[in-house]
């Protein structure tokens, strides 16, 4: 029995899964996040290095008063 698979035409990544419906979900997700070029790095998350403060000051420290995030 052959496992259903597909290959991304943009980056060449091989997607496969024994369940056809799950493979279609994988293809949809991959199409939204495909890097188009194999090994290319990029991020969909906005990162501002000048803004390193905690977004939620009430949760900046644990119950003992120690900082939750390391700086």
Order of alpha helices (4+ residues) and beta strands (2+ residues): beta-beta-alpha
